[in-house]
Amino acid sequence: MRAVVQRVDGASVVVAGETVGEITGEGLCVLVGVTHDDTPEKAAQLARKLWSVRVLEGEKSCSDVNAPLLVISQFTLYGDARKGRRPTWNAAAPGPVAEPLVDEVVARLRQLGAHVETGRFGADMRVSLTNHGPFTVLLDV
């Protein structure tokens, strides 16, 4: 699994004019990509990392300050544009594989005590955020 983690001062996801997920104040906006060999165990590992990684103001984690997370599925994280002019998505897991694993990340975060908002899997989403820093980290598990 791969995640792009951005420290934010608020973020939201809109689908067809409706806000489907929103966090306010300090938190993390997390784009999650799934590849073919990912497992529920990797989803749990990613959730633990997201909850505990110390990237917020003052080297705090979401668990330290009870900061919210906005988790958004993003198959394009496994895009490969090294050859030609058009990316290939061969490394991205198909929806029936990826969706339950993204849901597992969210469920595990909630089990840890996190407030989690989400996008809508497979939808045409509009993501807005205020990147604080800017601060962005790539996590692979």
C-alpha positions as CSV (number, residue, x, y, z in Angstrom):
1,M,0.0,0.0,0.0
2,R,1.1,3.5,-0.7
3,A,-0.1,6.7,0.9
4,V,0.6,10.4,0.2
5,V,0.2,12.1,3.6
6,Q,-0.3,15.9,3.8
7,R,-0.4,17.9,7.0
8,V,-3.4,20.2,6.6
9,D,-5.4,23.0,8.2
10,G,-8.6,21.6,6.8
11,A,-9.6,19.5,3.8
12,S,-12.8,18.4,2.0
13,V,-14.0,16.1,-0.7
14,V,-17.0,17.0,-3.0
15,V,-18.8,14.6,-5.3
16,A,-21.4,15.9,-7.7
17,G,-21.8,19.2,-5.7
18,E,-22.1,17.4,-2.3
19,T,-19.5,17.5,0.4
20,V,-19.0,13.8,1.3
21,G,-16.0,14.2,3.7
22,E,-14.5,17.2,5.5
23,I,-12.1,17.8,8.3
24,T,-11.4,21.2,10.0
25,G,-8.3,22.4,11.8
26,E,-5.1,20.5,12.0
27,G,-5.1,17.0,10.6
28,L,-4.0,14.8,7.8
29,C,-5.3,14.4,4.3
30,V,-4.3,10.9,3.1
31,L,-4.4,9.6,-0.5
32,V,-4.3,5.8,-0.4
33,G,-3.3,3.5,-3.3
34,V,-3.5,-0.3,-3.4
35,T,-1.5,-2.7,-5.4
36,H,-2.1,-6.4,-6.2
37,D,-0.2,-8.0,-3.3
38,D,-1.7,-5.8,-0.6
39,T,-3.5,-7.5,2.3
40,P,-5.7,-6.6,5.3
41,E,-2.5,-6.9,7.4
42,K,-0.8,-4.2,5.3
43,A,-4.0,-2.0,5.7
44,A,-3.7,-2.4,9.5
45,Q,0.0,-1.5,9.4
46,L,-0.7,1.6,7.3
47,A,-3.5,2.6,9.7
48,R,-1.2,2.3,12.7
49,K,1.5,4.3,10.9
50,L,-0.9,7.1,10.0
51,W,-2.3,7.3,13.5
52,S,1.2,7.5,15.1
53,V,3.5,9.2,12.6
54,R,4.8,12.4,14.1
55,V,4.3,15.0,11.4
56,L,1.9,17.5,13.0
57,E,2.9,20.8,14.5
58,G,5.5,20.3,17.3
59,E,6.3,16.7,16.1
60,K,3.0,15.4,17.3
61,S,0.9,12.6,15.9
62,C,-2.8,12.4,15.3
63,S,-3.0,10.1,18.3
64,D,-1.2,12.7,20.5
65,V,-3.7,15.5,19.7
66,N,-6.7,13.6,18.5
67,A,-6.4,15.2,15.0
68,P,-8.8,14.1,12.3
69,L,-7.8,12.3,9.0
70,L,-9.4,12.6,5.6
71,V,-8.7,9.3,3.7
72,I,-9.3,9.2,0.0
73,S,-8.7,6.3,-2.4
74,Q,-6.3,7.1,-5.2
75,F,-5.4,4.4,-7.7
76,T,-3.2,6.8,-9.6
77,L,-0.5,6.5,-6.9
78,Y,0.5,3.3,-8.7
79,G,0.6,4.9,-12.1
80,D,3.8,4.5,-14.1
81,A,4.8,7.2,-16.6
82,R,8.4,6.2,-17.2
83,K,7.8,5.1,-20.8
84,G,5.9,7.0,-23.4
85,R,3.5,9.8,-22.8
86,R,0.6,7.9,-21.3
87,P,0.8,6.4,-17.8
88,T,0.0,2.7,-17.2
89,W,-2.1,1.6,-14.2
90,N,-1.0,-2.0,-14.3
91,A,0.4,-1.9,-10.7
92,A,-2.9,-0.6,-9.3
93,A,-5.2,-3.2,-7.9
94,P,-8.7,-3.3,-9.5
95,G,-11.6,-1.8,-7.6
96,P,-13.0,-5.1,-6.2
97,V,-9.6,-5.7,-4.6
98,A,-8.7,-2.1,-3.6
99,E,-12.0,-0.9,-2.2
100,P,-12.2,-3.3,0.7
101,L,-8.6,-2.6,1.6
102,V,-9.1,1.2,1.7
103,D,-12.2,0.5,3.8
104,E,-10.0,-1.6,6.1
105,V,-7.5,1.2,6.6
106,V,-10.4,3.5,7.6
107,A,-11.9,0.8,9.9
108,R,-8.6,0.2,11.6
109,L,-8.0,3.9,12.1
110,R,-11.4,4.2,13.7
111,Q,-10.7,1.2,16.0
112,L,-7.6,3.1,17.1
113,G,-9.8,6.0,18.1
114,A,-9.3,8.3,15.1
115,H,-12.0,10.6,13.7
116,V,-11.9,9.7,10.0
117,E,-13.7,11.2,7.1
118,T,-13.5,9.7,3.6
119,G,-14.0,10.4,-0.1
120,R,-16.2,8.1,-2.2
121,F,-14.5,5.2,-3.9
122,G,-14.4,5.4,-7.7
123,A,-16.2,8.7,-7.8
124,D,-15.1,11.9,-9.7
125,M,-14.0,13.8,-6.6
126,R,-12.9,17.4,-6.0
127,V,-10.4,17.5,-3.2
128,S,-9.7,20.9,-1.5
129,L,-7.1,21.3,1.2
130,T,-4.8,23.8,2.9
131,N,-1.4,22.1,3.1
132,H,0.3,23.3,6.3
133,G,4.0,23.7,5.7
134,P,3.7,22.7,3.0
135,F,4.4,19.2,4.4
136,T,3.9,16.1,2.4
137,V,5.3,12.6,3.0
138,L,5.1,9.4,1.0
139,L,4.5,6.2,3.0
140,D,4.9,2.7,1.5
141,V,4.0,-0.4,3.6
